[in-house]
Amino acid sequence: MRRYILPACRTYYSCAANGQRDISDLILYKKLLLGEKNMANVIVRNATYQYDLLRPIFFEMIEKLAGDKIKPGSRVLIKPNMLSSAHPEDAVLTHPQVLRAAVEYVLEKGARAQVSDSPAIGSFEKILKQNGAKDALQGLDVICAPFQDAVEVDIGKPYGRIEVARDAVEADVIINLPKLKTHSQMLLTLAAKNMFGCIIGFKKSQWHMRAGTDTMFFASLLVAIHQAVQPTVSILDGILALEGEGPGKRGIPRKIGVLMGSDNSFALDMAVCAMIGVPQSKMPMLKVAGDRQLLPEVEIEGTMPRVENFQLPETGQPIFGPAFLQNFLRRHTLARPVCDQPLCKLCGKCRTICPAGAIDEKEASIEFDYGKCIRCYCCLEVCPYAALHSRETLGGRLTRTIINKFS
């Protein structure tokens, strides 16, 4: 089994002819000046959704990473990504066979299993049914329920005490099952961001509204929530990933064929970025985690595939400049949500989820008030018809060109 080290900094690869990243291909770009560093292991395995093949791979990974932490009788929360109603082939949600493997592992250890999330919109039961999870878990002794009760948790300044799902706070073990997807605001939604689902219902929208267009403020909040909840282990479903205009149905499914796991969410996210060729500096959550000295040295166990030309969403450029220009810059430099009107069914889900009240229906179509819009892209996440997408503004393109030229 091949192993190599991924440092918590810029990494350069030369890629072998067989398209695999290997120890001989890795050039480390970091001098270890302060002695032994914090290390984290990331396991990478080739996998498919064929259950008789998937199950032993999942069991081997989780046994290595967290087998000694799951005791008979312990309460184990399994936290998938259950954003909204979607089919497995849409690659929007954690695949039902990955979820089934997690539940069966917990039950074989003699522990109590609970599957929970807080969808952006819609019924949790309906999501499980459409995703195939209800059928996949049929006959298993598992509780499937949305997060409902919350407790206050102090996640530090400037946020203070916020409401977090009681089931997450009181669980003995948390198995985090994120999906490898793009995200129009955070670029990617991976292991660390998946814990935002522990904020219940429309409280998530309220936090989006409080953050406004300040991407780094929101990233800092996500890191603080992750640190407060601290999943025991994360196993990422990268078998069928989502690229393009994720994290909803506007994204494009792409077969990558891997399960990746770690007991450190940031290590897992770093490994995914290396695999798909995304610099850590472009990931807001990893930038915040790095500033807080939370990024470990990462040891990769397994062979990580080379994923070329992974399509990322148009996120625009961060807001900058003096306060009196913020509104102007927000309107003219950040990518904005737009509607493909022929695809829109006027279901109203985008209006319901919008924390800023920036969406209205006029003359059988929806309209955006970009003066109110905070560019959280929640509307893109919940649109069931892939009618919404983000579009870079002319000001955004000019800003990006200038930044790229002088950076």
Beta strands, then each sheet from edge to edge (+ up, - down):
strand 1: 3-6
strand 2: 12-13
strand 3: 20-21
strand 4: 26-27
strand 5: 39-46
strand 6: 75-80
strand 7: 112-115
strand 8: 142-144
strand 9: 150-154
strand 10: 161-165
strand 11: 173-177
strand 12: 179-183
strand 13: 187-189
strand 14: 233-244
strand 15: 251-262
strand 16: 297-301
strand 17: 304-305
strand 18: 336-339
strand 19: 359-362
strand 20: 365-368
strand 21: 388-391
sheet 1: 1+ 16- 5- 15+ 14- 11- 6- 7- 8-
sheet 2: 1+ 16- 5- 15+ 14- 12- 13+
sheet 3: 2+ 4-
sheet 4: 3+ 17-
sheet 5: 9+ 10-
sheet 6: 18+ 21-
sheet 7: 19+ 20-
end
